[in-house]
Amino acid sequence: MKQPLGALTGPWLVLAVAALTLTSFANAQTNAQTPSASLVSFTQQQAADGKQRYEQRCAACHGEELQGFELAPSLKGRYFDQRWGGKGLDLLASGVRRMPPTGPGSLPDKDYVDILAFLLSQNGVNATDGALSSDLQQWAKLTIPNQKRPTPVTVPPSPPLRYGTNGPVAGKALLAKLTPVTEAQLRNPPASDWLMWRRAYDTSAFSPLSQINEKNVKQLQVAWSWSLPDGGNMMAPIVHDGVMFTYSFGDIVQALDARTGDLLWGYQHKIADASIYNAKKGVAIYENKILVPTSDLHLLALDARTGALLWDHAIDVQGETNFWMKSAPIIAKGKAIIGLTGQLEVEGGNFIVAIDLSTGKEAWRFYAIARPGEPNGNSWNGLPLEKRTGGSMWNPGTYDPELNLVYFGPAPTYDTKALRKLVEAPGISNDALYTNTTIALNPDTGKLVWHYQHLRNDQLDHDWAFERQVVTLAVNGVARKVVVTGGKQAIFEALDAATGAYLFSIDLGMQNVITAIDPRTGAKTINPAAVPDLSDGRPVIQLEGICPNGLGARNLQAAALNGNSKTLFIPLTDTCFDRTGKRWQKTPEPDSDGYFGIIRAVNLESQQTLWKHREVAPAASAALLVGDGLLFFGTVDRWFVALDQRSGKVLWRQRLNNAPSSFPITYQVDGKQYIAVATNRGSFNVNGMASIARVNNPPTGAAMVVYALPSQ
C-alpha cells in the first residue's frame, strides 16, 4: 500500500486546479502501489523561490492566502480533504504542471517544483536539507492522508420571524401586504420592483425609475445598511412590495424591510457533509415562493411571507460531488430553470435543469456537452463521453416570452489538449459543442431550438459564458430582435433572436488572439502563435504576450443595456500578460497609464464607441442603468460611482466598506427611490483584479448598502 506523508503536521497539501482532468485522475490511480522509502523533502530556498512564483502566477486566481475563490479552489482545507485525501501525490504534482490555464506547462520545471515546495511549506511540511525533485515517479508512491473536518462554521441568521426596530406590528403588516408574483409581472415588471437577477427577462439591468437622476445624484446618501454574513458573495437582491430578499454566503436567505433594513425573517440551509458553502448570484421569486439554489445542489421553495420551507428538491447528479449552482434560477412557463457549473472537470460536462414549480419535481434537463450519437455529438474529436468535460453555466439564462426561448451560454472546457489536433476520421470535428455557444431552448420541453458557436475549440479559456441580452435593433435598415453577448476578448456579437443567424461583431480592440472575423458568418481566424505549441511535447505559447489575460477584458461584471438609446455600457479590464507573468495594458492612453478599469458606452446600431471612462481599478460590480441619465457601477478599490450615460462624466462617487463584487439594483417604496449594492470580501475575479491593480481590500466584511436622496 502507499504510505502517508508522515512529515505533514498541519493541513494537508491539496493542489487542485480547474484544468486538472479526469484523465489525470485515472492515470494517478493506476500508478505502482509500492511502499515509499522516504518522505517528501524540500529546501527553504525552494520554498522562498516558490513564494515569489506563486505570487506572480497563482495568487490572482487562488488568493494570497491560498484561500481560493469561486472558480479557483482553495489550496488547503476541508474541501481538499474530501477531494484529494487518499489520492496519490503524483496527481497533485501533475496538476501544478498544468498551470497556468492560458499556458499549461509553459513554465520552467524549476518554477513548478518551487511552487509546490512553497505550497508544502504553507501546509505544515517543514523544509529539510534535501531538495524536492521534479521526478513525478517519486510522488507516485505517496498518498495524501484522509482527514475528516467538520462543516465550516458560518454566521447564522437571526431566528425566523424576528422583527426589527419598527416592531412586530410593522413587520407583520409589511409581510401581510406581500402579493404573489405572477407571470404577467415577470413579463412586465413593476417599475418599483426588482424581480430577478438583471430586473427583467431581457437582462438589461435598465430601470425606468428617475426620481434619482443626473441633476440630483450628487445629493445621494446612505439611507440604511445591513451587515451580511461574511464570505464570498455575488448577490443581486430582489425586491417586491417593499420587501428585499438577500442571499448570502452560508446559504442564508434574509427578508429585510426595503425601507429601513430591518430584518423580517431569516433562513439557513444546512448543507450535506460532503459539500461546502459557495457564493451565488441570488434567488428568484414566483407566486408566494422564494426559489433558492443551495451549495449541496438542492432547489428550495420558501414561503415569501414567513421563510418556511415549502419543498426541497435534490438535483440528481448520480453521486458526482463536483457541481455547483452559481446562478439564480430564471422563471419561465411555471419552471425554475438553472444551469450547473463544474467545480473540477466533470465526466460528460454540465447541464441545465428545469424544476416544475407546482410540484417541485424535475421537468427536463439539457446537457451542455453534446453526447455521442446525438446531434452535434461528433464535434468532440472522437472523444468518448467520459472524456468530454466543461460547459459550465456561470450566469442565469435570459428569456424571451414572445419567442418562448431561453438563452444560455455554456463555458469552454479546460481539457484542451485532446482537442488541439483534429483526428483523421470522417464526419468528426474538434469544435467542442456547445462550449462558447449561445443556445436557445424551448422552456416547455428543454429541446434545443438553435445554437451559434462564437468561438470553436477554445484553447485559451476565453469564455463566451456571460449574460445574453435581448433588444430590437435596426440592422441594415430592418428592425430585428437580437441577442447580444460578448466574450472575454471584448468582442460583442448580435444574433437573430428567433433563428440564431449571425448578424455582426464589434471588436473593441482589447485582444491579439483573433486576427479576422468573417463578416458573413462570424467565423474567427486565430493567430497560430497564440495556440500552445506541442512540437516539443510541452505546450508553449509563441506570442510574447496574450491579450487579454486569463481574467479577460470582460468577465462576470455584466454590461447594462439601454433599449431606448440602443447603447450597451460595458465594464472592461485593460490587462495582458507575458511569459514571465508580468501584466501590462493593451490600450493605455497618455493620461491614463496604469488605469486598468474601463467603462465603455457602445451604440449597437452604429457599432461605434460613444465614450470611454477609465478608473485605476477595474469594475467589481455589474453596471446598473437608472433611467436614461445615470449609470452606476462599483470598483475593485471600493468606490461606488455614478456616471452620466450620455457623456461618461463622473457625477457622484462614495467609498464602500469592501469590494462590491455583486449586481447593484434600484427600487422604489412608498414613493421613494433607493439604490442598493452588496459588498463582501470579493470573488475569484475581483480578487484577481485587485492583485493586478495593487489594491488591498479588507479580508472580511460584507454589507448591504442602500442609498437614497435626503428626505424633504
VEXDREN-989585 format. One record per residue (C-alpha): residue number from 1; x negated, y negated, z negated. Coordinates in steps of 0.5 Angstrom, whole numbers. Example, Ala and Ser with C-alpha at 12.3 -4.5 7.8 and 13.67 -1.06 7.14 Angstrom:
> nr:c1:c2:c3
> 1:-25:9:-16
> 2:-27:2:-14
//
This chain:
> nr:c1:c2:c3
> 1:0:0:0
> 2:-2:-7:1
> 3:-5:-10:-5
> 4:-2:-17:-8
> 5:-6:-23:-9
> 6:-9:-23:-16
> 7:-12:-29:-15
> 8:-6:-33:-14
> 9:-4:-36:-21
> 10:1:-41:-19
> 11:7:-42:-14
> 12:5:-37:-8
> 13:3:-40:-2
> 14:8:-39:4
> 15:7:-43:10
> 16:13:-42:15
> 17:14:-47:21
> 18:20:-48:25
> 19:15:-45:31
> 20:14:-38:28
> 21:18:-33:32
> 22:21:-26:30
> 23:16:-23:35
> 24:10:-25:30
> 25:15:-22:24
> 26:15:-15:28
> 27:7:-16:29
> 28:6:-17:22
> 29:10:-11:20
> 30:6:-6:24
> 31:-1:-8:21
> 32:-5:-3:18
> 33:-3:-1:11
> 34:-10:0:8
> 35:-11:-3:1
> 36:-15:-9:0
> 37:-22:-9:-3
> 38:-23:-16:-4
> 39:-19:-23:-6
> 40:-18:-29:-2
> 41:-23:-34:-3
> 42:-25:-41:0
> 43:-29:-46:-2
> 44:-28:-53:-5
> 45:-31:-56:1
> 46:-26:-53:6
> 47:-20:-55:1
> 48:-22:-62:2
> 49:-23:-62:9
> 50:-16:-59:10
> 51:-13:-64:6
> 52:-15:-69:11
> 53:-13:-65:17
> 54:-6:-64:13
> 55:-5:-71:12
> 56:-7:-72:19
> 57:-3:-67:23
> 58:2:-64:18
> 59:5:-69:13
> 60:9:-72:17
> 61:13:-66:18
> 62:12:-62:12
> 63:11:-68:7
> 64:5:-71:3
> 65:7:-66:-3
> 66:9:-60:1
> 67:16:-61:0
> 68:19:-60:7
> 69:25:-63:10
> 70:31:-61:13
> 71:27:-59:20
> 72:20:-57:17
> 73:21:-53:11
> 74:17:-53:4
> 75:10:-50:4
> 76:12:-47:-3
> 77:17:-46:-8
> 78:24:-41:-8
> 79:25:-41:-1
> 80:19:-38:1
> 81:19:-33:-5
> 82:25:-31:-1
> 83:23:-31:6
> 84:16:-29:5
> 85:15:-25:-1
> 86:12:-18:0
> 87:10:-20:7
> 88:3:-20:10
> 89:-1:-26:9
> 90:-4:-25:16
> 91:3:-27:19
> 92:3:-34:15
> 93:-4:-35:18
> 94:-2:-34:25
> 95:4:-39:23
> 96:-2:-44:22
> 97:-5:-43:28
> 98:2:-44:32
> 99:2:-51:30
> 100:3:-57:32
> 101:9:-55:35
> 102:8:-60:41
> 103:1:-57:42
> 104:1:-50:39
> 105:-6:-47:38
> 106:-9:-53:40
> 107:-14:-55:34
> 108:-21:-52:33
> 109:-21:-46:29
> 110:-24:-49:23
> 111:-18:-54:22
> 112:-14:-49:22
> 113:-18:-45:17
> 114:-19:-51:13
> 115:-11:-53:13
> 116:-10:-46:10
> 117:-15:-47:5
> 118:-12:-53:2
> 119:-5:-50:2
> 120:-8:-45:-2
> 121:-11:-50:-7
> 122:-5:-53:-8
> 123:-1:-47:-9
> 124:-5:-44:-15
> 125:-11:-41:-12
> 126:-18:-43:-15
> 127:-24:-45:-10
> 128:-30:-40:-10
> 129:-37:-40:-7
> 130:-34:-35:-1
> 131:-32:-39:5
> 132:-25:-37:8
> 133:-26:-33:14
> 134:-22:-34:21
> 135:-21:-27:22
> 136:-14:-25:22
> 137:-15:-18:21
> 138:-18:-20:13
> 139:-11:-22:12
> 140:-7:-16:15
> 141:-9:-12:8
> 142:-6:-17:3
> 143:1:-18:1
> 144:5:-24:-2
> 145:8:-22:-8
> 146:15:-23:-9
> 147:18:-27:-14
> 148:25:-29:-17
> 149:26:-36:-18
> 150:33:-39:-21
> 151:37:-43:-17
> 152:35:-50:-17
> 153:38:-55:-22
> 154:42:-60:-19
> 155:45:-66:-21
> 156:53:-64:-23
> 157:58:-68:-21
> 158:63:-71:-26
> 159:69:-67:-28
> 160:74:-67:-23
> 161:80:-72:-25
> 162:76:-76:-29
> 163:77:-84:-27
> 164:73:-90:-27
> 165:73:-96:-31
> 166:80:-98:-28
> 167:83:-92:-32
> 168:87:-86:-30
> 169:93:-90:-28
> 170:90:-94:-23
> 171:86:-88:-20
> 172:92:-83:-20
> 173:96:-89:-17
> 174:91:-89:-11
> 175:91:-82:-10
> 176:98:-81:-10
> 177:98:-86:-4
> 178:94:-82:0
> 179:97:-80:6
> 180:96:-73:10
> 181:91:-75:16
> 182:95:-73:23
> 183:92:-71:30
> 184:95:-78:32
> 185:91:-81:27
> 186:85:-78:29
> 187:86:-79:37
> 188:87:-87:35
> 189:84:-88:28
> 190:87:-94:24
> 191:82:-100:24
> 192:82:-100:17
> 193:80:-92:16
> 194:73:-89:18
> 195:76:-82:19
> 196:70:-78:22
> 197:62:-78:23
> 198:62:-84:28
> 199:69:-86:27
> 200:73:-84:33
> 201:72:-78:38
> 202:68:-82:43
> 203:62:-82:38
> 204:62:-89:39
> 205:61:-92:32
> 206:65:-98:34
> 207:70:-101:29
> 208:75:-107:31
> 209:74:-110:25
> 210:72:-117:25
> 211:73:-120:18
> 212:65:-120:17
> 213:63:-123:24
> 214:56:-127:26
> 215:59:-133:23
> 216:59:-131:16
> 217:55:-125:16
> 218:50:-129:12
> 219:54:-129:6
> 220:55:-122:5
> 221:53:-119:-2
> 222:53:-112:-6
> 223:61:-111:-8
> 224:59:-105:-11
> 225:54:-99:-11
> 226:55:-92:-14
> 227:49:-87:-16
> 228:49:-81:-12
> 229:46:-74:-13
> 230:38:-74:-12
> 231:36:-71:-6
> 232:35:-71:2
> 233:42:-73:5
> 234:44:-75:12
> 235:51:-77:10
> 236:57:-81:14
> 237:62:-82:8
> 238:69:-82:11
> 239:75:-87:8
> 240:82:-86:8
> 241:88:-90:5
> 242:83:-94:0
> 243:79:-87:-2
> 244:72:-86:0
> 245:69:-78:0
> 246:62:-77:0
> 247:58:-71:1
> 248:51:-71:-3
> 249:45:-66:-4
> 250:47:-60:-8
> 251:54:-59:-4
> 252:57:-64:-8
> 253:63:-68:-6
> 254:66:-74:-9
> 255:72:-78:-8
> 256:71:-86:-10
> 257:75:-92:-10
> 258:73:-95:-4
> 259:75:-102:-7
> 260:71:-101:-14
> 261:66:-95:-13
> 262:70:-92:-19
> 263:70:-84:-19
> 264:76:-81:-18
> 265:74:-73:-17
> 266:68:-69:-16
> 267:67:-62:-14
> 268:61:-58:-13
> 269:60:-52:-9
> 270:56:-46:-13
> 271:51:-43:-7
> 272:50:-36:-7
> 273:43:-34:-10
> 274:40:-32:-3
> 275:41:-40:-1
> 276:38:-47:-2
> 277:41:-53:-2
> 278:40:-58:4
> 279:42:-64:7
> 280:48:-65:11
> 281:52:-71:15
> 282:58:-71:12
> 283:65:-68:11
> 284:72:-68:15
> 285:79:-70:14
> 286:85:-67:16
> 287:92:-67:14
> 288:91:-66:6
> 289:84:-63:7
> 290:77:-65:6
> 291:73:-60:10
> 292:66:-58:7
> 293:61:-54:10
> 294:56:-51:5
> 295:49:-49:4
> 296:51:-42:4
> 297:55:-42:10
> 298:62:-43:8
> 299:67:-48:10
> 300:71:-50:4
> 301:78:-54:4
> 302:79:-58:-2
> 303:85:-62:-4
> 304:84:-69:-2
> 305:88:-72:-8
> 306:85:-67:-13
> 307:79:-64:-11
> 308:82:-57:-12
> 309:79:-51:-7
> 310:85:-49:-2
> 311:81:-44:1
> 312:74:-41:2
> 313:72:-38:9
> 314:65:-35:9
> 315:62:-35:16
> 316:60:-28:19
> 317:52:-28:20
> 318:51:-21:20
> 319:47:-22:14
> 320:42:-27:17
> 321:40:-32:12
> 322:36:-37:17
> 323:42:-41:19
> 324:44:-48:16
> 325:50:-52:18
> 326:47:-59:18
> 327:53:-63:21
> 328:60:-65:19
> 329:66:-61:23
> 330:70:-64:28
> 331:77:-63:28
> 332:81:-61:35
> 333:87:-58:36
> 334:88:-56:29
> 335:81:-53:28
> 336:75:-55:25
> 337:69:-54:30
> 338:62:-54:27
> 339:55:-52:30
> 340:50:-48:26
> 341:42:-49:26
> 342:37:-44:25
> 343:32:-45:19
> 344:27:-41:23
> 345:28:-37:30
> 346:34:-33:29
> 347:35:-27:34
> 348:40:-29:39
> 349:40:-36:37
> 350:45:-40:34
> 351:52:-41:35
> 352:59:-46:35
> 353:64:-43:31
> 354:72:-46:30
> 355:76:-44:24
> 356:83:-45:24
> 357:86:-50:19
> 358:92:-47:18
> 359:89:-40:16
> 360:82:-41:14
> 361:80:-36:19
> 362:75:-36:25
> 363:79:-37:31
> 364:73:-37:36
> 365:65:-37:37
> 366:61:-39:43
> 367:53:-37:43
> 368:49:-43:45
> 369:44:-38:48
> 370:46:-34:54
> 371:47:-27:53
> 372:44:-22:58
> 373:49:-19:63
> 374:54:-25:62
> 375:54:-32:66
> 376:47:-35:66
> 377:44:-30:62
> 378:39:-29:67
> 379:36:-35:65
> 380:31:-33:60
> 381:25:-30:64
> 382:28:-23:63
> 383:27:-23:55
> 384:32:-18:51
> 385:37:-22:47
> 386:33:-21:40
> 387:27:-25:43
> 388:32:-31:45
> 389:32:-36:40
> 390:34:-43:39
> 391:40:-47:41
> 392:41:-51:34
> 393:46:-56:34
> 394:44:-61:30
> 395:50:-66:31
> 396:57:-66:30
> 397:61:-65:37
> 398:65:-70:41
> 399:72:-69:43
> 400:76:-72:49
> 401:83:-71:47
> 402:85:-73:54
> 403:81:-67:58
> 404:81:-63:52
> 405:74:-62:52
> 406:69:-61:46
> 407:62:-63:48
> 408:56:-61:44
> 409:48:-61:45
> 410:44:-55:43
> 411:37:-56:42
> 412:31:-52:45
> 413:27:-46:43
> 414:20:-47:39
> 415:18:-40:42
> 416:16:-43:49
> 417:10:-38:50
> 418:15:-33:53
> 419:18:-38:58
> 420:12:-41:60
> 421:10:-36:66
> 422:16:-34:71
> 423:16:-27:71
> 424:17:-24:78
> 425:24:-21:78
> 426:30:-22:83
> 427:35:-27:80
> 428:31:-29:74
> 429:29:-36:72
> 430:26:-39:66
> 431:31:-45:65
> 432:33:-42:58
> 433:40:-44:58
> 434:44:-47:54
> 435:38:-51:51
> 436:37:-58:52
> 437:44:-58:55
> 438:51:-61:55
> 439:56:-56:54
> 440:64:-57:55
> 441:68:-52:51
> 442:76:-51:51
> 443:77:-52:44
> 444:83:-47:44
> 445:79:-42:47
> 446:72:-43:46
> 447:71:-42:53
> 448:65:-46:57
> 449:68:-50:62
> 450:62:-54:65
> 451:55:-55:63
> 452:49:-59:65
> 453:42:-58:63
> 454:38:-64:62
> 455:31:-61:61
> 456:30:-54:63
> 457:24:-50:60
> 458:22:-55:55
> 459:15:-54:53
> 460:14:-60:48
> 461:20:-60:43
> 462:23:-66:47
> 463:30:-65:45
> 464:37:-67:48
> 465:40:-65:42
> 466:43:-71:40
> 467:50:-75:40
> 468:55:-75:46
> 469:59:-81:47
> 470:65:-82:52
> 471:66:-88:56
> 472:69:-90:62
> 473:64:-94:67
> 474:64:-97:74
> 475:60:-92:77
> 476:58:-94:85
> 477:65:-98:84
> 478:69:-93:82
> 479:72:-92:75
> 480:70:-86:72
> 481:70:-83:65
> 482:63:-81:63
> 483:59:-77:58
> 484:53:-81:56
> 485:47:-78:52
> 486:39:-78:51
> 487:33:-74:49
> 488:27:-75:45
> 489:24:-78:51
> 490:28:-84:51
> 491:32:-82:58
> 492:39:-83:58
> 493:44:-80:63
> 494:51:-80:65
> 495:55:-74:67
> 496:62:-74:69
> 497:66:-72:63
> 498:71:-67:67
> 499:66:-64:71
> 500:59:-65:68
> 501:57:-68:75
> 502:50:-71:74
> 503:51:-79:75
> 504:45:-83:73
> 505:39:-83:69
> 506:36:-89:65
> 507:28:-88:63
> 508:27:-93:58
> 509:19:-92:60
> 510:17:-89:53
> 511:15:-83:56
> 512:9:-80:60
> 513:11:-73:61
> 514:16:-73:66
> 515:14:-76:73
> 516:20:-76:77
> 517:28:-75:77
> 518:32:-73:83
> 519:37:-79:84
> 520:42:-74:86
> 521:41:-68:81
> 522:37:-71:75
> 523:32:-65:76
> 524:26:-67:73
> 525:19:-66:75
> 526:14:-65:69
> 527:7:-67:69
> 528:3:-61:69
> 529:-2:-64:65
> 530:3:-64:59
> 531:4:-57:60
> 532:0:-53:55
> 533:-5:-49:59
> 534:-6:-42:57
> 535:-12:-40:62
> 536:-17:-39:57
> 537:-12:-35:52
> 538:-10:-41:48
> 539:-5:-47:49
> 540:-9:-53:50
> 541:-5:-60:53
> 542:-9:-63:58
> 543:-7:-70:57
> 544:-11:-75:53
> 545:-4:-77:49
> 546:3:-75:49
> 547:9:-80:49
> 548:13:-80:45
> 549:10:-76:39
> 550:14:-70:36
> 551:19:-74:33
> 552:21:-77:39
> 553:22:-84:42
> 554:29:-83:39
> 555:32:-78:34
> 556:37:-77:29
> 557:38:-84:29
> 558:45:-85:33
> 559:46:-90:38
> 560:52:-94:38
> 561:57:-96:44
> 562:61:-102:45
> 563:66:-100:50
> 564:68:-107:51
> 565:61:-109:54
> 566:59:-102:56
> 567:53:-103:52
> 568:49:-98:48
> 569:45:-100:42
> 570:39:-95:41
> 571:34:-94:35
> 572:28:-92:38
> 573:21:-91:35
> 574:15:-93:39
> 575:9:-88:38
> 576:5:-83:42
> 577:-1:-78:39
> 578:-7:-76:42
> 579:-11:-69:41
> 580:-14:-72:34
> 581:-7:-73:32
> 582:-8:-81:32
> 583:-2:-84:33
> 584:-1:-90:38
> 585:4:-95:41
> 586:6:-93:49
> 587:10:-100:50
> 588:6:-105:45
> 589:7:-113:46
> 590:2:-118:45
> 591:6:-121:39
> 592:9:-114:36
> 593:3:-110:36
> 594:4:-105:30
> 595:11:-106:30
> 596:14:-99:31
> 597:21:-100:31
> 598:25:-102:37
> 599:33:-103:37
> 600:35:-104:45
> 601:41:-106:48
> 602:42:-103:55
> 603:48:-104:59
> 604:50:-98:62
> 605:54:-100:68
> 606:48:-105:71
> 607:43:-100:67
> 608:39:-106:65
> 609:36:-107:58
> 610:39:-114:56
> 611:35:-115:50
> 612:30:-111:45
> 613:28:-113:38
> 614:22:-110:34
> 615:21:-108:27
> 616:15:-106:23
> 617:18:-99:21
> 618:23:-95:26
> 619:30:-95:24
> 620:32:-90:19
> 621:40:-90:20
> 622:44:-90:26
> 623:47:-96:29
> 624:54:-99:27
> 625:58:-104:31
> 626:63:-109:28
> 627:67:-112:33
> 628:64:-115:39
> 629:59:-119:35
> 630:55:-115:30
> 631:50:-109:30
> 632:48:-106:23
> 633:42:-101:22
> 634:37:-99:17
> 635:30:-98:17
> 636:25:-93:14
> 637:22:-99:10
> 638:29:-100:6
> 639:31:-106:10
> 640:39:-106:12
> 641:39:-111:18
> 642:45:-115:22
> 643:43:-117:29
> 644:47:-121:34
> 645:50:-116:39
> 646:49:-121:45
> 647:42:-123:43
> 648:39:-119:38
> 649:38:-125:34
> 650:37:-123:26
> 651:43:-126:22
> 652:42:-122:16
> 653:38:-117:12
> 654:37:-114:5
> 655:33:-109:2
> 656:35:-103:-1
> 657:33:-98:-7
> 658:31:-93:-2
> 659:31:-91:6
> 660:38:-91:9
> 661:37:-84:12
> 662:44:-84:14
> 663:50:-87:18
> 664:53:-93:16
> 665:60:-95:16
> 666:65:-100:16
> 667:73:-100:13
> 668:78:-105:10
> 669:82:-104:4
> 670:88:-109:1
> 671:86:-114:7
> 672:78:-114:5
> 673:73:-111:10
> 674:67:-107:7
> 675:60:-105:10
> 676:57:-98:7
> 677:51:-95:7
> 678:48:-89:3
> 679:41:-89:1
> 680:36:-83:-1
> 681:29:-80:-1
> 682:30:-79:6
> 683:29:-74:11
> 684:24:-70:16
> 685:25:-75:21
> 686:25:-81:16
> 687:19:-79:12
> 688:15:-77:18
> 689:16:-84:21
> 690:14:-87:14
> 691:8:-84:15
> 692:7:-87:22
> 693:9:-94:19
> 694:5:-93:13
> 695:11:-94:9
> 696:11:-92:1
> 697:18:-91:-1
> 698:21:-88:-8
> 699:20:-81:-9
> 700:27:-81:-12
> 701:33:-85:-12
> 702:40:-84:-8
> 703:46:-89:-8
> 704:52:-91:-4
> 705:51:-99:-3
> 706:57:-103:-1
> 707:57:-110:2
> 708:63:-115:3
> 709:64:-122:3
> 710:65:-126:-3
> 711:72:-127:-6
> 712:75:-134:-4
//
